[in-house]
Amino acid sequence: MSALTLRPGMTAVITGAGSGFGLELARLGAEKGLNLVLTDVQQDVLDAAVAELRAKGVKVAALRGDVSRAEDVQALADLCTERFGAPHIVINNAGVAHGGLIWEHTQRDWEWVLGVNLFGVVHGVRIFTPLMLEAARKDPSWQGHIVNVASMAGLLNSPNMGAYNVSKHAVVSLSETLYQDLALVSEQVHASVLCPYFVPTGIHLSHRNRPAELRSEGKPTPSQMIAQAMSTKAVTSGKVTATDTAKLVFDAIEAGQFYIYTHPQALAMVQTRLEDVMQARNPTDPFAGRPEIGAQLKTALREAMDKQG
């Protein structure tokens, strides 16, 4: 895969740009002299990001939007085309997290998580890729790159995180297919997938932006509250920062690297999972290396179910 040579004046589209990975990607893009086209579902954080970046002299176009809505992503593409032309980089970053026992996810839970995590990427790929390929056809020197943000949950299946796992596995599959499909038609547009592990980003607070029409009726189940607590602890204690991750992404774009990992040491668990698949053996205990955590989760869930009744 040929690498993209970043140059000032290139344009990057970033979704979920108001916080976490998205904001750090935008900041690093600004340092590299890129034009930025940003969106976020939260108007206040988007406004703050735009003000910060414009104060640095960066050209920024922004639009509040929900990536689960195709029309919002199309509006973002229209804005990008109008202001800067076809984007050289598209980073489909926006994401949400939701846990709990998989059979306890409501239809609204599934619609929310898959809407943002999967269809947000689907819309980004479907709408922006043709613009990039058209730009490449018109100019043999033009280069483009798409980065889809998945997760290590797209390569592993942590218990009590069902909908999130499903969405991120789908993003990995989509990204691998995109990589192969692009290779069939162009030498100028390429793709990567980011699979971060625990990085402090604020994703554990994503429920704050959940649309009213997709909020579940009633209180969270005990398993969902346990998942929320564990997710909060894991995410906030992460040692690799969102800034570190943004640098990894831009390094990968410039190196032509497809898989991007924040925690390569976690690949040992991926290898174990793939060996399970290859040998047709039952899935290995995901807590084999940290049995005390598995025991705590099992005890908490069983006690909660006993109380339910």
Short mmCIF file of the C-alpha atoms (twelve columns), coordinates in Angstrom:
data_MODEL
# 
_entry.id   MODEL 
# 
loop_
_atom_site.group_PDB 
_atom_site.id 
_atom_site.type_symbol 
_atom_site.label_atom_id 
_atom_site.label_alt_id 
_atom_site.label_comp_id 
_atom_site.label_asym_id 
_atom_site.label_seq_id 
_atom_site.Cartn_x 
_atom_site.Cartn_y 
_atom_site.Cartn_z 
_atom_site.pdbx_PDB_model_num 
ATOM 1   C CA . MET A 1   0.000   0.000   0.000   1 
ATOM 2   C CA . SER A 2   1.475   3.338   -1.018  1 
ATOM 3   C CA . ALA A 3   1.656   6.028   1.618   1 
ATOM 4   C CA . LEU A 4   0.002   9.429   1.543   1 
ATOM 5   C CA . THR A 5   2.354   12.389  1.752   1 
ATOM 6   C CA . LEU A 6   0.720   14.978  4.013   1 
ATOM 7   C CA . ARG A 7   1.018   18.547  2.825   1 
ATOM 8   C CA . PRO A 8   -0.353  21.835  4.163   1 
ATOM 9   C CA . GLY A 9   -3.573  22.739  2.397   1 
ATOM 10  C CA . MET A 10  -4.877  19.172  2.241   1 
ATOM 11  C CA . THR A 11  -8.335  18.651  3.736   1 
ATOM 12  C CA . ALA A 12  -9.364  16.278  6.522   1 
ATOM 13  C CA . VAL A 13  -12.925 15.396  7.539   1 
ATOM 14  C CA . ILE A 14  -13.274 14.236  11.156  1 
ATOM 15  C CA . THR A 15  -16.474 13.054  12.821  1 
ATOM 16  C CA . GLY A 16  -16.950 13.165  16.579  1 
ATOM 17  C CA . ALA A 17  -14.481 16.054  16.514  1 
ATOM 18  C CA . GLY A 18  -15.585 17.861  19.672  1 
ATOM 19  C CA . SER A 19  -13.791 15.634  22.181  1 
ATOM 20  C CA . GLY A 20  -11.623 12.558  22.656  1 
ATOM 21  C CA . PHE A 21  -9.851  11.128  19.619  1 
ATOM 22  C CA . GLY A 22  -11.658 13.474  17.266  1 
ATOM 23  C CA . LEU A 23  -10.498 16.645  18.964  1 
ATOM 24  C CA . GLU A 24  -6.894  15.455  19.229  1 
ATOM 25  C CA . LEU A 25  -6.934  14.414  15.571  1 
ATOM 26  C CA . ALA A 26  -8.200  17.873  14.664  1 
ATOM 27  C CA . ARG A 27  -5.492  19.538  16.759  1 
ATOM 28  C CA . LEU A 28  -2.758  17.471  15.164  1 
ATOM 29  C CA . GLY A 29  -4.238  18.059  11.726  1 
ATOM 30  C CA . ALA A 30  -4.111  21.780  12.448  1 
ATOM 31  C CA . GLU A 31  -0.419  21.508  13.360  1 
ATOM 32  C CA . LYS A 32  0.165   19.866  9.990   1 
ATOM 33  C CA . GLY A 33  -1.551  22.718  8.178   1 
ATOM 34  C CA . LEU A 34  -4.612  20.799  7.053   1 
ATOM 35  C CA . ASN A 35  -7.972  22.344  6.286   1 
ATOM 36  C CA . LEU A 36  -10.490 20.806  8.679   1 
ATOM 37  C CA . VAL A 37  -14.120 19.809  8.193   1 
ATOM 38  C CA . LEU A 38  -15.573 18.831  11.542  1 
ATOM 39  C CA . THR A 39  -18.798 17.478  12.929  1 
ATOM 40  C CA . ASP A 40  -20.064 16.455  16.345  1 
ATOM 41  C CA . VAL A 41  -23.482 15.751  17.799  1 
ATOM 42  C CA . GLN A 42  -22.770 18.189  20.642  1 
ATOM 43  C CA . GLN A 43  -22.931 21.825  19.507  1 
ATOM 44  C CA . ASP A 44  -21.117 23.375  22.475  1 
ATOM 45  C CA . VAL A 45  -17.998 21.211  22.257  1 
ATOM 46  C CA . LEU A 46  -17.941 21.581  18.478  1 
ATOM 47  C CA . ASP A 47  -18.097 25.358  18.809  1 
ATOM 48  C CA . ALA A 48  -15.265 25.291  21.346  1 
ATOM 49  C CA . ALA A 49  -13.110 23.149  19.060  1 
ATOM 50  C CA . VAL A 50  -13.729 25.407  16.083  1 
ATOM 51  C CA . ALA A 51  -12.866 28.525  18.099  1 
ATOM 52  C CA . GLU A 52  -9.639  26.961  19.367  1 
ATOM 53  C CA . LEU A 53  -8.528  25.835  15.915  1 
ATOM 54  C CA . ARG A 54  -9.433  29.030  14.105  1 
ATOM 55  C CA . ALA A 55  -7.439  30.964  16.708  1 
ATOM 56  C CA . LYS A 56  -4.409  29.071  15.371  1 
ATOM 57  C CA . GLY A 57  -5.098  30.330  11.873  1 
ATOM 58  C CA . VAL A 58  -6.534  27.064  10.597  1 
ATOM 59  C CA . LYS A 59  -9.258  26.968  7.951   1 
ATOM 60  C CA . VAL A 60  -12.192 25.170  9.573   1 
ATOM 61  C CA . ALA A 61  -15.685 24.311  8.373   1 
ATOM 62  C CA . ALA A 62  -18.028 22.725  10.900  1 
ATOM 63  C CA . LEU A 63  -21.543 21.393  11.072  1 
ATOM 64  C CA . ARG A 64  -23.410 19.863  13.981  1 
ATOM 65  C CA . GLY A 65  -24.651 16.447  12.961  1 
ATOM 66  C CA . ASP A 66  -25.576 12.920  13.974  1 
ATOM 67  C CA . VAL A 67  -23.565 10.443  11.897  1 
ATOM 68  C CA . SER A 68  -26.282 7.815   12.245  1 
ATOM 69  C CA . ARG A 69  -28.376 10.021  9.948   1 
ATOM 70  C CA . ALA A 70  -27.361 9.724   6.307   1 
ATOM 71  C CA . GLU A 71  -28.643 13.212  5.546   1 
ATOM 72  C CA . ASP A 72  -26.342 14.717  8.181   1 
ATOM 73  C CA . VAL A 73  -23.288 13.008  6.689   1 
ATOM 74  C CA . GLN A 74  -24.356 14.102  3.220   1 
ATOM 75  C CA . ALA A 75  -24.653 17.685  4.470   1 
ATOM 76  C CA . LEU A 76  -21.115 17.413  5.850   1 
ATOM 77  C CA . ALA A 77  -19.848 16.184  2.480   1 
ATOM 78  C CA . ASP A 78  -21.641 19.028  0.714   1 
ATOM 79  C CA . LEU A 79  -20.017 21.523  3.086   1 
ATOM 80  C CA . CYS A 80  -16.586 20.004  2.494   1 
ATOM 81  C CA . THR A 81  -16.986 20.059  -1.286  1 
ATOM 82  C CA . GLU A 82  -18.238 23.623  -1.267  1 
ATOM 83  C CA . ARG A 83  -15.425 24.949  0.921   1 
ATOM 84  C CA . PHE A 84  -12.411 22.825  0.014   1 
ATOM 85  C CA . GLY A 85  -13.281 20.240  -2.640  1 
ATOM 86  C CA . ALA A 86  -12.896 16.499  -2.109  1 
ATOM 87  C CA . PRO A 87  -11.240 15.581  1.211   1 
ATOM 88  C CA . HIS A 88  -7.837  13.928  1.197   1 
ATOM 89  C CA . ILE A 89  -8.461  12.325  4.598   1 
ATOM 90  C CA . VAL A 90  -11.716 11.102  6.113   1 
ATOM 91  C CA . ILE A 91  -11.672 9.853   9.698   1 
ATOM 92  C CA . ASN A 92  -14.922 8.155   10.691  1 
ATOM 93  C CA . ASN A 93  -14.367 8.525   14.411  1 
ATOM 94  C CA . ALA A 94  -17.719 9.183   16.125  1 
ATOM 95  C CA . GLY A 95  -18.713 6.377   18.491  1 
ATOM 96  C CA . VAL A 96  -20.712 5.444   21.565  1 
ATOM 97  C CA . ALA A 97  -20.472 2.698   24.179  1 
ATOM 98  C CA . HIS A 98  -23.168 0.617   25.841  1 
ATOM 99  C CA . GLY A 99  -22.850 -2.590  27.818  1 
ATOM 100 C CA . GLY A 100 -24.850 -5.205  29.650  1 
ATOM 101 C CA . LEU A 101 -25.874 -8.804  29.079  1 
ATOM 102 C CA . ILE A 102 -26.591 -9.194  25.391  1 
ATOM 103 C CA . TRP A 103 -30.178 -10.389 25.784  1 
ATOM 104 C CA . GLU A 104 -30.955 -7.361  27.932  1 
ATOM 105 C CA . HIS A 105 -30.206 -4.869  25.169  1 
ATOM 106 C CA . THR A 106 -33.452 -3.322  24.005  1 
ATOM 107 C CA . GLN A 107 -34.213 -2.623  20.376  1 
ATOM 108 C CA . ARG A 108 -33.490 1.038   21.087  1 
ATOM 109 C CA . ASP A 109 -30.107 0.096   22.546  1 
ATOM 110 C CA . TRP A 110 -29.238 -1.762  19.354  1 
ATOM 111 C CA . GLU A 111 -30.515 1.035   17.126  1 
ATOM 112 C CA . TRP A 112 -28.466 3.638   18.988  1 
ATOM 113 C CA . VAL A 113 -25.185 1.717   19.142  1 
ATOM 114 C CA . LEU A 114 -25.335 0.331   15.606  1 
ATOM 115 C CA . GLY A 115 -26.651 3.634   14.287  1 
ATOM 116 C CA . VAL A 116 -23.621 5.589   15.467  1 
ATOM 117 C CA . ASN A 117 -20.833 3.004   15.532  1 
ATOM 118 C CA . LEU A 118 -21.675 1.088   12.371  1 
ATOM 119 C CA . PHE A 119 -23.951 3.199   10.209  1 
ATOM 120 C CA . GLY A 120 -21.935 6.317   11.004  1 
ATOM 121 C CA . VAL A 121 -19.001 4.584   9.316   1 
ATOM 122 C CA . VAL A 122 -21.188 3.130   6.562   1 
ATOM 123 C CA . HIS A 123 -22.478 6.591   5.681   1 
ATOM 124 C CA . GLY A 124 -18.978 8.062   5.783   1 
ATOM 125 C CA . VAL A 125 -17.609 5.398   3.448   1 
ATOM 126 C CA . ARG A 126 -20.602 5.419   1.128   1 
ATOM 127 C CA . ILE A 127 -20.731 9.198   0.753   1 
ATOM 128 C CA . PHE A 128 -17.070 10.268  0.821   1 
ATOM 129 C CA . THR A 129 -15.339 7.453   -1.088  1 
ATOM 130 C CA . PRO A 130 -16.871 8.344   -4.481  1 
ATOM 131 C CA . LEU A 131 -15.775 11.980  -4.025  1 
ATOM 132 C CA . MET A 132 -12.227 10.851  -3.329  1 
ATOM 133 C CA . LEU A 133 -12.120 8.417   -6.243  1 
ATOM 134 C CA . GLU A 134 -13.428 11.090  -8.605  1 
ATOM 135 C CA . ALA A 135 -10.701 13.481  -7.438  1 
ATOM 136 C CA . ALA A 136 -8.134  10.735  -8.025  1 
ATOM 137 C CA . ARG A 137 -9.419  10.094  -11.559 1 
ATOM 138 C CA . LYS A 138 -9.061  13.773  -12.416 1 
ATOM 139 C CA . ASP A 139 -5.546  14.115  -10.998 1 
ATOM 140 C CA . PRO A 140 -2.992  11.268  -11.135 1 
ATOM 141 C CA . SER A 141 -1.029  12.888  -8.302  1 
ATOM 142 C CA . TRP A 142 -4.024  13.170  -5.941  1 
ATOM 143 C CA . GLN A 143 -3.950  10.986  -2.807  1 
ATOM 144 C CA . GLY A 144 -6.655  10.068  -0.329  1 
ATOM 145 C CA . HIS A 145 -6.994  7.988   2.821   1 
ATOM 146 C CA . ILE A 146 -9.953  6.817   4.917   1 
ATOM 147 C CA . VAL A 147 -9.565  5.836   8.582   1 
ATOM 148 C CA . ASN A 148 -12.379 4.017   10.353  1 
ATOM 149 C CA . VAL A 149 -12.292 3.915   14.140  1 
ATOM 150 C CA . ALA A 150 -13.139 0.468   15.479  1 
ATOM 151 C CA . SER A 151 -11.773 -0.931  18.764  1 
ATOM 152 C CA . MET A 152 -9.984  -3.927  20.202  1 
ATOM 153 C CA . ALA A 153 -13.602 -4.919  20.836  1 
ATOM 154 C CA . GLY A 154 -13.707 -5.427  17.072  1 
ATOM 155 C CA . LEU A 155 -11.146 -8.221  17.414  1 
ATOM 156 C CA . LEU A 156 -12.184 -9.606  20.810  1 
ATOM 157 C CA . ASN A 157 -15.523 -10.303 22.485  1 
ATOM 158 C CA . SER A 158 -15.464 -9.052  26.051  1 
ATOM 159 C CA . PRO A 159 -18.463 -10.346 28.001  1 
ATOM 160 C CA . ASN A 160 -21.201 -7.962  29.092  1 
ATOM 161 C CA . MET A 161 -20.466 -5.619  26.150  1 
ATOM 162 C CA . GLY A 162 -22.525 -7.260  23.419  1 
ATOM 163 C CA . ALA A 163 -23.874 -4.437  21.266  1 
ATOM 164 C CA . TYR A 164 -20.575 -2.586  21.349  1 
ATOM 165 C CA . ASN A 165 -18.647 -5.720  20.351  1 
ATOM 166 C CA . VAL A 166 -21.002 -6.409  17.459  1 
ATOM 167 C CA . SER A 167 -20.743 -2.849  16.151  1 
ATOM 168 C CA . LYS A 168 -16.958 -2.776  16.291  1 
ATOM 169 C CA . HIS A 169 -16.515 -6.215  14.695  1 
ATOM 170 C CA . ALA A 170 -18.658 -4.909  11.856  1 
ATOM 171 C CA . VAL A 171 -16.431 -1.847  11.478  1 
ATOM 172 C CA . VAL A 172 -13.319 -4.029  11.250  1 
ATOM 173 C CA . SER A 173 -14.984 -6.175  8.581   1 
ATOM 174 C CA . LEU A 174 -16.197 -3.110  6.694   1 
ATOM 175 C CA . SER A 175 -12.706 -1.585  6.810   1 
ATOM 176 C CA . GLU A 176 -10.922 -4.719  5.625   1 
ATOM 177 C CA . THR A 177 -13.390 -4.994  2.754   1 
ATOM 178 C CA . LEU A 178 -12.963 -1.306  1.934   1 
ATOM 179 C CA . TYR A 179 -9.191  -1.780  1.809   1 
ATOM 180 C CA . GLN A 180 -9.537  -4.684  -0.618  1 
ATOM 181 C CA . ASP A 181 -12.203 -2.999  -2.752  1 
ATOM 182 C CA . LEU A 182 -10.167 0.189   -3.083  1 
ATOM 183 C CA . ALA A 183 -7.152  -1.843  -4.184  1 
ATOM 184 C CA . LEU A 184 -9.230  -3.193  -7.083  1 
ATOM 185 C CA . VAL A 185 -10.007 0.233   -8.506  1 
ATOM 186 C CA . SER A 186 -7.338  2.735   -7.427  1 
ATOM 187 C CA . GLU A 187 -3.696  3.130   -6.459  1 
ATOM 188 C CA . GLN A 188 -4.423  6.581   -4.987  1 
ATOM 189 C CA . VAL A 189 -7.042  6.058   -2.258  1 
ATOM 190 C CA . HIS A 190 -6.395  3.759   0.690   1 
ATOM 191 C CA . ALA A 191 -7.826  2.834   4.085   1 
ATOM 192 C CA . SER A 192 -6.897  2.033   7.679   1 
ATOM 193 C CA . VAL A 193 -8.713  0.807   10.763  1 
ATOM 194 C CA . LEU A 194 -7.910  2.032   14.274  1 
ATOM 195 C CA . CYS A 195 -8.393  -0.528  17.042  1 
ATOM 196 C CA . PRO A 196 -7.736  1.272   20.333  1 
ATOM 197 C CA . TYR A 197 -7.875  -0.463  23.696  1 
ATOM 198 C CA . PHE A 198 -8.512  1.560   26.863  1 
ATOM 199 C CA . VAL A 199 -7.765  5.227   26.163  1 
ATOM 200 C CA . PRO A 200 -9.223  8.106   28.227  1 
ATOM 201 C CA . THR A 201 -11.600 9.729   25.726  1 
ATOM 202 C CA . GLY A 202 -14.954 10.257  27.437  1 
ATOM 203 C CA . ILE A 203 -16.666 7.467   25.496  1 
ATOM 204 C CA . HIS A 204 -17.909 6.089   28.824  1 
ATOM 205 C CA . LEU A 205 -20.065 9.251   29.000  1 
ATOM 206 C CA . SER A 206 -21.560 8.832   25.534  1 
ATOM 207 C CA . HIS A 207 -25.038 8.200   26.966  1 
ATOM 208 C CA . ARG A 208 -25.227 11.945  27.617  1 
ATOM 209 C CA . ASN A 209 -25.833 12.478  23.890  1 
ATOM 210 C CA . ARG A 210 -28.255 9.614   23.361  1 
ATOM 211 C CA . PRO A 211 -31.301 10.886  21.426  1 
ATOM 212 C CA . ALA A 212 -34.510 11.016  23.428  1 
ATOM 213 C CA . GLU A 213 -36.334 8.783   20.940  1 
ATOM 214 C CA . LEU A 214 -33.706 6.048   21.403  1 
ATOM 215 C CA . ARG A 215 -33.516 6.107   25.175  1 
ATOM 216 C CA . SER A 216 -34.694 2.885   26.769  1 
ATOM 217 C CA . GLU A 217 -37.785 2.989   28.880  1 
ATOM 218 C CA . GLY A 218 -37.252 2.183   32.537  1 
ATOM 219 C CA . LYS A 219 -34.082 2.002   34.590  1 
ATOM 220 C CA . PRO A 220 -30.832 0.384   33.444  1 
ATOM 221 C CA . THR A 221 -30.566 -3.298  34.344  1 
ATOM 222 C CA . PRO A 222 -28.013 -4.372  36.955  1 
ATOM 223 C CA . SER A 223 -25.789 -5.816  34.222  1 
ATOM 224 C CA . GLN A 224 -25.851 -2.505  32.383  1 
ATOM 225 C CA . MET A 225 -24.923 -0.590  35.514  1 
ATOM 226 C CA . ILE A 226 -22.079 -3.037  36.188  1 
ATOM 227 C CA . ALA A 227 -20.853 -2.634  32.595  1 
ATOM 228 C CA . GLN A 228 -20.988 1.147   32.918  1 
ATOM 229 C CA . ALA A 229 -18.942 1.088   36.125  1 
ATOM 230 C CA . MET A 230 -16.339 -1.278  34.680  1 
ATOM 231 C CA . SER A 231 -16.111 0.718   31.454  1 
ATOM 232 C CA . THR A 232 -15.666 3.982   33.335  1 
ATOM 233 C CA . LYS A 233 -12.868 2.530   35.456  1 
ATOM 234 C CA . ALA A 234 -11.085 0.946   32.490  1 
ATOM 235 C CA . VAL A 235 -11.330 3.972   30.204  1 
ATOM 236 C CA . THR A 236 -10.348 6.584   32.781  1 
ATOM 237 C CA . SER A 237 -7.347  4.575   33.967  1 
ATOM 238 C CA . GLY A 238 -5.861  4.183   30.482  1 
ATOM 239 C CA . LYS A 239 -2.233  5.265   30.176  1 
ATOM 240 C CA . VAL A 240 -2.122  5.802   26.401  1 
ATOM 241 C CA . THR A 241 -3.677  9.200   25.703  1 
ATOM 242 C CA . ALA A 242 -5.948  10.452  22.933  1 
ATOM 243 C CA . THR A 243 -3.038  12.669  21.852  1 
ATOM 244 C CA . ASP A 244 -0.793  9.614   21.545  1 
ATOM 245 C CA . THR A 245 -3.498  7.904   19.516  1 
ATOM 246 C CA . ALA A 246 -3.899  10.825  17.119  1 
ATOM 247 C CA . LYS A 247 -0.175  10.687  16.375  1 
ATOM 248 C CA . LEU A 248 -0.414  6.955   15.694  1 
ATOM 249 C CA . VAL A 249 -3.215  7.616   13.199  1 
ATOM 250 C CA . PHE A 250 -1.335  10.250  11.225  1 
ATOM 251 C CA . ASP A 251 1.841   8.152   11.313  1 
ATOM 252 C CA . ALA A 252 -0.135  5.226   9.889   1 
ATOM 253 C CA . ILE A 253 -1.640  7.381   7.132   1 
ATOM 254 C CA . GLU A 254 1.820   8.544   6.098   1 
ATOM 255 C CA . ALA A 255 3.245   5.005   6.333   1 
ATOM 256 C CA . GLY A 256 0.396   3.345   4.436   1 
ATOM 257 C CA . GLN A 257 -0.367  1.120   7.449   1 
ATOM 258 C CA . PHE A 258 -3.784  -0.558  7.620   1 
ATOM 259 C CA . TYR A 259 -4.086  -1.877  11.202  1 
ATOM 260 C CA . ILE A 260 -3.464  0.729   13.905  1 
ATOM 261 C CA . TYR A 261 -3.114  -0.430  17.527  1 
ATOM 262 C CA . THR A 262 -2.710  1.632   20.669  1 
ATOM 263 C CA . HIS A 263 -1.875  -1.430  22.772  1 
ATOM 264 C CA . PRO A 264 -0.042  -4.042  20.659  1 
ATOM 265 C CA . GLN A 265 0.317   -6.224  23.759  1 
ATOM 266 C CA . ALA A 266 -3.428  -6.912  23.603  1 
ATOM 267 C CA . LEU A 267 -2.875  -8.828  20.358  1 
ATOM 268 C CA . ALA A 268 -1.916  -11.864 22.411  1 
ATOM 269 C CA . MET A 269 -5.595  -12.165 23.339  1 
ATOM 270 C CA . VAL A 270 -6.562  -11.776 19.687  1 
ATOM 271 C CA . GLN A 271 -4.171  -14.573 18.791  1 
ATOM 272 C CA . THR A 272 -5.770  -16.820 21.426  1 
ATOM 273 C CA . ARG A 273 -9.229  -16.066 20.010  1 
ATOM 274 C CA . LEU A 274 -8.102  -16.860 16.458  1 
ATOM 275 C CA . GLU A 275 -6.529  -20.096 17.646  1 
ATOM 276 C CA . ASP A 276 -9.887  -20.963 19.234  1 
ATOM 277 C CA . VAL A 277 -11.474 -20.433 15.833  1 
ATOM 278 C CA . MET A 278 -8.824  -22.364 13.907  1 
ATOM 279 C CA . GLN A 279 -8.900  -25.319 16.289  1 
ATOM 280 C CA . ALA A 280 -12.688 -25.257 16.697  1 
ATOM 281 C CA . ARG A 281 -12.274 -25.176 20.453  1 
ATOM 282 C CA . ASN A 282 -14.653 -23.408 22.795  1 
ATOM 283 C CA . PRO A 283 -13.847 -19.733 23.454  1 
ATOM 284 C CA . THR A 284 -11.053 -19.214 25.956  1 
ATOM 285 C CA . ASP A 285 -11.939 -17.488 29.227  1 
ATOM 286 C CA . PRO A 286 -11.297 -13.795 28.493  1 
ATOM 287 C CA . PHE A 287 -10.197 -13.344 32.098  1 
ATOM 288 C CA . ALA A 288 -7.648  -16.153 32.050  1 
ATOM 289 C CA . GLY A 289 -4.877  -13.623 32.664  1 
ATOM 290 C CA . ARG A 290 -6.831  -11.687 35.314  1 
ATOM 291 C CA . PRO A 291 -9.009  -14.315 37.041  1 
ATOM 292 C CA . GLU A 292 -9.850  -11.997 39.939  1 
ATOM 293 C CA . ILE A 293 -11.660 -9.608  37.575  1 
ATOM 294 C CA . GLY A 294 -13.615 -12.457 36.019  1 
ATOM 295 C CA . ALA A 295 -14.586 -13.733 39.460  1 
ATOM 296 C CA . GLN A 296 -15.748 -10.273 40.534  1 
ATOM 297 C CA . LEU A 297 -17.888 -9.858  37.409  1 
ATOM 298 C CA . LYS A 298 -19.409 -13.313 37.725  1 
ATOM 299 C CA . THR A 299 -20.258 -12.764 41.392  1 
ATOM 300 C CA . ALA A 300 -21.760 -9.333  40.765  1 
ATOM 301 C CA . LEU A 301 -23.920 -10.528 37.877  1 
ATOM 302 C CA . ARG A 302 -25.170 -13.641 39.665  1 
ATOM 303 C CA . GLU A 303 -26.006 -11.709 42.804  1 
ATOM 304 C CA . ALA A 304 -27.860 -9.144  40.702  1 
ATOM 305 C CA . MET A 305 -29.840 -11.835 38.888  1 
ATOM 306 C CA . ASP A 306 -30.683 -13.555 42.154  1 
ATOM 307 C CA . LYS A 307 -32.122 -10.268 43.469  1 
ATOM 308 C CA . GLN A 308 -34.146 -9.819  40.279  1 
ATOM 309 C CA . GLY A 309 -35.492 -13.120 40.738  1 
# 
